[in-house]
Amino acid sequence: SRIMFKKSRKFRELWIEDKEIATVKLADDFSLYLLQSAVYIYTIEKRTHPQTLFEYLEDSCNPEHLIAVFQKLHTLLNDLNVEYSLENQKKFLDFISETRFTYTVIIETLKITTFLSETLINKIAMLFFHAGKKTYVLPLLEFALSVCPNSSMTYLNIAYFLADIKEWELALKYLDYIKEADTEEVAGLRNYLLTNIRR
């Protein structure tokens, strides 16, 4: 299919100010959907995280390049879903570091996948947690709750994250949401939190 972008106020708001794309050749509907998502995510990033804008795309602003980048992100997410190996974890983290994509990009890309699950979101969130990229963790876990409310796995990971930043009482409240509260892991974390609260 073929799309024409006309220079207009609406177009400038969607895309990058003072730059215009004339004609874009897209291979299929998926590429079109991916491009639309890329434009949407780019807009979010530009407004909320101007210091981490996709600087590596600033010079060319090539939509086909954008599609390729988002296809790679999609592929890396799928690889993690299929096999949560150390190799796939490293490839994903390296890609995020290279592109400087924020959690917004990851969340919006996950939304258009066919393999979205609370388990995958939790794995990605805790991958960032253990890699020291803690600004990604809570937004991803909140997204996991929106996908699967009342998820014991997500509540437990939120409690671990809050304990790590010494929000003991708040972490304890999230543990209370867990239905399987008698498990050894939950009991151990609860005792740890209560010990710190009493200090």
VOVOMAR-24936 format. One record per residue (C-alpha): residue number from 1; residue in one letter; x, y, z. Coordinates in pm, 1 decimal. Each point is the difference from the previous one (the first is absolute). Example, Ala and Ser with C-alpha at 12.3 -4.5 7.8 and 13.67 -1.06 7.14 Angstrom:
<atoms>
atom k: 1 | r: a | u: 1230.0 | v: -450.0 | w: 780.0
atom k: 2 | r: s | u: 137.0 | v: 344.0 | w: -66.0
</atoms>
This chain:
<atoms>
atom k: 1 | r: s | u: 0.0 | v: 0.0 | w: 0.0
atom k: 2 | r: r | u: 99.7 | v: 358.0 | w: -41.5
atom k: 3 | r: i | u: -57.9 | v: 293.5 | w: 235.7
atom k: 4 | r: m | u: 24.4 | v: 370.1 | w: -66.7
atom k: 5 | r: f | u: 80.2 | v: 229.6 | w: 290.3
atom k: 6 | r: k | u: -105.5 | v: 357.5 | w: -63.5
atom k: 7 | r: k | u: 153.7 | v: 293.1 | w: 177.4
atom k: 8 | r: s | u: -261.6 | v: 122.0 | w: 245.5
atom k: 9 | r: r | u: -34.8 | v: 108.3 | w: 360.4
atom k: 10 | r: k | u: -131.4 | v: -342.8 | w: 94.0
atom k: 11 | r: f | u: 290.1 | v: -168.9 | w: -176.1
atom k: 12 | r: r | u: 254.8 | v: 223.4 | w: 172.9
atom k: 13 | r: e | u: -155.8 | v: -82.7 | w: 336.5
atom k: 14 | r: l | u: 21.9 | v: -371.1 | w: -73.1
atom k: 15 | r: w | u: 347.8 | v: 1.1 | w: -142.9
atom k: 16 | r: i | u: 312.9 | v: 205.8 | w: 57.1
atom k: 17 | r: e | u: -35.0 | v: 374.1 | w: -21.8
atom k: 18 | r: d | u: 136.9 | v: 163.2 | w: -316.4
atom k: 19 | r: k | u: 68.3 | v: -334.3 | w: -171.7
atom k: 20 | r: e | u: -211.9 | v: -158.6 | w: -269.3
atom k: 21 | r: i | u: -25.8 | v: -344.7 | w: -148.7
atom k: 22 | r: a | u: -128.5 | v: -4.5 | w: -357.3
atom k: 23 | r: t | u: -84.1 | v: -355.6 | w: -100.0
atom k: 24 | r: v | u: 51.1 | v: -319.9 | w: 194.9
atom k: 25 | r: k | u: -15.0 | v: -345.7 | w: -151.4
atom k: 26 | r: l | u: -131.0 | v: -258.9 | w: 244.7
atom k: 27 | r: a | u: 20.9 | v: -370.9 | w: -64.4
atom k: 28 | r: d | u: -318.5 | v: -107.0 | w: 180.4
atom k: 29 | r: d | u: -266.3 | v: 94.1 | w: 250.1
atom k: 30 | r: f | u: 221.3 | v: -106.1 | w: 289.6
atom k: 31 | r: s | u: 264.2 | v: 251.4 | w: -106.9
atom k: 32 | r: l | u: -266.3 | v: 268.9 | w: -20.7
atom k: 33 | r: y | u: -124.0 | v: -86.9 | w: 348.0
atom k: 34 | r: l | u: 355.6 | v: -0.5 | w: 127.4
atom k: 35 | r: l | u: 67.1 | v: 338.6 | w: -157.9
atom k: 36 | r: q | u: -313.5 | v: 147.0 | w: 154.6
atom k: 37 | r: s | u: 104.6 | v: -137.5 | w: 337.7
atom k: 38 | r: a | u: 350.4 | v: 136.1 | w: -48.1
atom k: 39 | r: v | u: -133.8 | v: 347.0 | w: -74.6
atom k: 40 | r: y | u: -223.1 | v: -17.1 | w: 307.4
atom k: 41 | r: i | u: 282.6 | v: -117.1 | w: 225.1
atom k: 42 | r: y | u: 237.8 | v: 256.7 | w: -146.1
atom k: 43 | r: t | u: -254.5 | v: 270.0 | w: 84.6
atom k: 44 | r: i | u: -25.3 | v: -120.6 | w: 360.0
atom k: 45 | r: e | u: 376.2 | v: -11.8 | w: 35.9
atom k: 46 | r: k | u: 45.5 | v: 346.3 | w: -145.4
atom k: 47 | r: r | u: -242.1 | v: 149.8 | w: 249.1
atom k: 48 | r: t | u: 88.5 | v: -190.5 | w: 315.0
atom k: 49 | r: h | u: 368.2 | v: -84.9 | w: -40.4
atom k: 50 | r: p | u: 157.5 | v: 261.4 | w: -230.4
atom k: 51 | r: q | u: 345.4 | v: -74.1 | w: 137.1
atom k: 52 | r: t | u: -22.8 | v: -364.0 | w: -115.5
atom k: 53 | r: l | u: -155.6 | v: 62.1 | w: -338.7
atom k: 54 | r: f | u: 93.9 | v: -242.8 | w: -275.3
atom k: 55 | r: e | u: 313.0 | v: 197.5 | w: -78.8
atom k: 56 | r: y | u: 137.9 | v: -262.3 | w: -233.4
atom k: 57 | r: l | u: -301.4 | v: 60.8 | w: -227.9
atom k: 58 | r: e | u: 7.8 | v: 379.0 | w: 16.6
atom k: 59 | r: d | u: 212.4 | v: 51.3 | w: -308.6
atom k: 60 | r: s | u: -197.6 | v: -206.8 | w: -246.9
atom k: 61 | r: c | u: -342.3 | v: -51.6 | w: 160.5
atom k: 62 | r: n | u: -44.9 | v: -288.6 | w: -241.7
atom k: 63 | r: p | u: -329.8 | v: -182.4 | w: 66.1
atom k: 64 | r: e | u: 134.7 | v: -319.3 | w: -153.6
atom k: 65 | r: h | u: 286.0 | v: 19.8 | w: 248.9
atom k: 66 | r: l | u: -254.8 | v: 46.5 | w: 278.0
atom k: 67 | r: i | u: -185.2 | v: -308.2 | w: -118.2
atom k: 68 | r: a | u: 322.3 | v: -202.1 | w: 0.1
atom k: 69 | r: v | u: 86.6 | v: 115.7 | w: 351.4
atom k: 70 | r: f | u: -342.5 | v: -86.6 | w: 137.4
atom k: 71 | r: q | u: 0.2 | v: -332.4 | w: -181.0
atom k: 72 | r: k | u: 327.8 | v: -78.9 | w: 174.9
atom k: 73 | r: l | u: -149.5 | v: 94.1 | w: 336.6
atom k: 74 | r: h | u: -300.8 | v: -218.7 | w: -80.3
atom k: 75 | r: t | u: 232.5 | v: -288.4 | w: -90.9
atom k: 76 | r: l | u: 206.3 | v: 35.7 | w: 318.1
atom k: 77 | r: l | u: -315.7 | v: 1.1 | w: 212.8
atom k: 78 | r: n | u: -121.0 | v: -311.4 | w: -178.7
atom k: 79 | r: d | u: 336.8 | v: -167.6 | w: 55.8
atom k: 80 | r: l | u: -29.7 | v: 68.2 | w: 373.2
atom k: 81 | r: n | u: -349.0 | v: -145.0 | w: -3.6
atom k: 82 | r: v | u: 112.6 | v: -317.1 | w: -178.9
atom k: 83 | r: e | u: 323.1 | v: -49.8 | w: 194.1
atom k: 84 | r: y | u: 93.9 | v: 205.8 | w: 304.5
atom k: 85 | r: s | u: 369.7 | v: -79.1 | w: -37.3
atom k: 86 | r: l | u: 297.2 | v: 204.9 | w: 114.8
atom k: 87 | r: e | u: 91.3 | v: 59.5 | w: -364.0
atom k: 88 | r: n | u: -343.7 | v: 139.4 | w: -85.0
atom k: 89 | r: q | u: -4.4 | v: 209.4 | w: 316.9
atom k: 90 | r: k | u: 335.8 | v: 154.8 | w: -92.4
atom k: 91 | r: k | u: -108.4 | v: 72.8 | w: -358.9
atom k: 92 | r: f | u: -312.9 | v: 173.4 | w: 124.6
atom k: 93 | r: l | u: 179.7 | v: 210.3 | w: 262.3
atom k: 94 | r: d | u: 273.4 | v: 94.8 | w: -248.1
atom k: 95 | r: f | u: -262.5 | v: 112.1 | w: -251.0
atom k: 96 | r: i | u: -181.4 | v: 211.6 | w: 260.5
atom k: 97 | r: s | u: 329.6 | v: 159.7 | w: 103.7
atom k: 98 | r: e | u: 91.7 | v: 70.4 | w: -362.3
atom k: 99 | r: t | u: -334.0 | v: 153.3 | w: -96.6
atom k: 100 | r: r | u: -68.8 | v: 154.3 | w: 341.5
atom k: 101 | r: f | u: -362.2 | v: -105.0 | w: -29.8
atom k: 102 | r: t | u: -190.1 | v: 68.8 | w: 321.7
atom k: 103 | r: y | u: -262.7 | v: -216.6 | w: 165.7
atom k: 104 | r: t | u: -268.5 | v: 180.7 | w: -202.4
atom k: 105 | r: v | u: 138.6 | v: -140.8 | w: -323.9
atom k: 106 | r: i | u: 15.5 | v: -352.8 | w: 140.8
atom k: 107 | r: i | u: -354.2 | v: 14.6 | w: 137.9
atom k: 108 | r: e | u: -149.0 | v: 141.1 | w: -321.5
atom k: 109 | r: t | u: 184.4 | v: -257.8 | w: -209.0
atom k: 110 | r: l | u: -116.1 | v: -284.1 | w: 225.0
atom k: 111 | r: k | u: -358.1 | v: 115.2 | w: -52.1
atom k: 112 | r: i | u: 15.5 | v: -82.7 | w: -371.0
atom k: 113 | r: t | u: 153.9 | v: -346.0 | w: 44.8
atom k: 114 | r: t | u: -195.2 | v: -324.0 | w: -16.9
atom k: 115 | r: f | u: 191.9 | v: -150.9 | w: 291.1
atom k: 116 | r: l | u: -74.8 | v: 254.4 | w: 273.3
atom k: 117 | r: s | u: -23.5 | v: -156.3 | w: 346.1
atom k: 118 | r: e | u: 45.1 | v: 101.2 | w: 362.4
atom k: 119 | r: t | u: 280.7 | v: -255.7 | w: 27.5
atom k: 120 | r: l | u: 202.4 | v: 157.7 | w: -280.5
atom k: 121 | r: i | u: -54.3 | v: 352.7 | w: 134.9
atom k: 122 | r: n | u: 111.5 | v: -109.8 | w: 346.1
atom k: 123 | r: k | u: 308.7 | v: -168.6 | w: -142.8
atom k: 124 | r: i | u: 95.2 | v: 316.7 | w: -188.7
atom k: 125 | r: a | u: -63.9 | v: 218.3 | w: 305.5
atom k: 126 | r: m | u: 218.9 | v: -215.5 | w: 223.4
atom k: 127 | r: l | u: 264.1 | v: -21.7 | w: -272.9
atom k: 128 | r: f | u: 28.1 | v: 377.9 | w: 19.2
atom k: 129 | r: f | u: -5.5 | v: -19.6 | w: 379.3
atom k: 130 | r: h | u: 300.4 | v: -233.5 | w: 13.7
atom k: 131 | r: a | u: 177.6 | v: 202.9 | w: -270.7
atom k: 132 | r: g | u: -27.3 | v: 312.2 | w: 216.6
atom k: 133 | r: k | u: -242.8 | v: 179.7 | w: -234.4
atom k: 134 | r: k | u: -252.8 | v: 58.5 | w: 275.6
atom k: 135 | r: t | u: -194.3 | v: 283.0 | w: -165.6
atom k: 136 | r: y | u: -144.6 | v: -262.5 | w: -235.4
atom k: 137 | r: v | u: -121.7 | v: -236.4 | w: 269.5
atom k: 138 | r: l | u: -307.8 | v: 154.9 | w: 161.5
atom k: 139 | r: p | u: -163.5 | v: 124.9 | w: -325.4
atom k: 140 | r: l | u: 37.5 | v: -348.5 | w: -149.2
atom k: 141 | r: l | u: -144.1 | v: -164.8 | w: 310.6
atom k: 142 | r: e | u: -290.9 | v: 244.9 | w: -1.7
atom k: 143 | r: f | u: -56.5 | v: -94.3 | w: -364.0
atom k: 144 | r: a | u: 4.6 | v: -367.5 | w: 100.7
atom k: 145 | r: l | u: -278.1 | v: 71.2 | w: 249.7
atom k: 146 | r: s | u: -205.6 | v: 169.1 | w: -271.8
atom k: 147 | r: v | u: 39.6 | v: -314.4 | w: -213.8
atom k: 148 | r: c | u: -78.0 | v: -238.4 | w: 285.6
atom k: 149 | r: p | u: -151.3 | v: 163.9 | w: 310.1
atom k: 150 | r: n | u: 53.4 | v: -174.4 | w: 334.4
atom k: 151 | r: s | u: 308.4 | v: -182.0 | w: -126.8
atom k: 152 | r: s | u: 187.5 | v: -151.2 | w: 293.3
atom k: 153 | r: m | u: 319.7 | v: -7.7 | w: -204.9
atom k: 154 | r: t | u: -21.3 | v: 372.9 | w: -71.1
atom k: 155 | r: y | u: -91.6 | v: 92.6 | w: 358.3
atom k: 156 | r: l | u: 298.4 | v: -199.4 | w: 125.6
atom k: 157 | r: n | u: 240.3 | v: 168.7 | w: -242.8
atom k: 158 | r: i | u: -137.8 | v: 343.7 | w: 93.4
atom k: 159 | r: a | u: 60.3 | v: -86.5 | w: 365.3
atom k: 160 | r: y | u: 360.1 | v: -103.2 | w: -79.3
atom k: 161 | r: f | u: 55.7 | v: 324.3 | w: -188.1
atom k: 162 | r: l | u: -145.3 | v: 211.6 | w: 282.1
atom k: 163 | r: a | u: 209.1 | v: -188.8 | w: 255.3
atom k: 164 | r: d | u: 310.1 | v: 75.3 | w: -206.2
atom k: 165 | r: i | u: -70.6 | v: 374.0 | w: 22.6
atom k: 166 | r: k | u: -79.7 | v: -36.1 | w: 372.3
atom k: 167 | r: e | u: -372.8 | v: 63.3 | w: -29.6
atom k: 168 | r: w | u: -62.7 | v: -270.0 | w: 259.1
atom k: 169 | r: e | u: -359.2 | v: 78.4 | w: 98.5
atom k: 170 | r: l | u: -119.4 | v: 48.6 | w: -356.6
atom k: 171 | r: a | u: 166.8 | v: -326.7 | w: -101.7
atom k: 172 | r: l | u: -184.4 | v: -174.3 | w: 283.2
atom k: 173 | r: k | u: -332.2 | v: 135.4 | w: -129.3
atom k: 174 | r: y | u: 67.2 | v: -155.5 | w: -341.0
atom k: 175 | r: l | u: 79.3 | v: -332.9 | w: 163.4
atom k: 176 | r: d | u: -343.4 | v: 12.6 | w: 161.8
atom k: 177 | r: y | u: -156.0 | v: -6.6 | w: -347.8
atom k: 178 | r: i | u: 152.3 | v: -340.9 | w: -70.3
atom k: 179 | r: k | u: -250.4 | v: -281.8 | w: 35.6
atom k: 180 | r: e | u: 264.1 | v: -270.1 | w: 45.2
atom k: 181 | r: a | u: 135.6 | v: 181.7 | w: 305.4
atom k: 182 | r: d | u: 112.7 | v: -317.4 | w: 175.0
atom k: 183 | r: t | u: 281.0 | v: -81.8 | w: -243.2
atom k: 184 | r: e | u: 354.1 | v: -16.7 | w: 129.2
atom k: 185 | r: e | u: 119.7 | v: 282.8 | w: -224.6
atom k: 186 | r: v | u: -278.8 | v: 236.9 | w: 107.6
atom k: 187 | r: a | u: 49.4 | v: -89.7 | w: 367.1
atom k: 188 | r: g | u: 373.5 | v: 64.1 | w: -25.9
atom k: 189 | r: l | u: -47.8 | v: 339.8 | w: -162.2
atom k: 190 | r: r | u: -270.3 | v: 90.8 | w: 253.6
atom k: 191 | r: n | u: 233.7 | v: -78.4 | w: 291.6
atom k: 192 | r: y | u: 275.4 | v: 205.2 | w: -162.8
atom k: 193 | r: l | u: -233.3 | v: 297.7 | w: -42.4
atom k: 194 | r: l | u: -136.3 | v: -21.8 | w: 354.7
atom k: 195 | r: t | u: 352.6 | v: -13.7 | w: 138.3
atom k: 196 | r: n | u: 90.4 | v: 322.2 | w: -181.5
atom k: 197 | r: i | u: -324.7 | v: 173.6 | w: 97.4
atom k: 198 | r: r | u: 66.7 | v: -68.6 | w: 369.0
atom k: 199 | r: r | u: 348.5 | v: 150.2 | w: -10.9
</atoms>
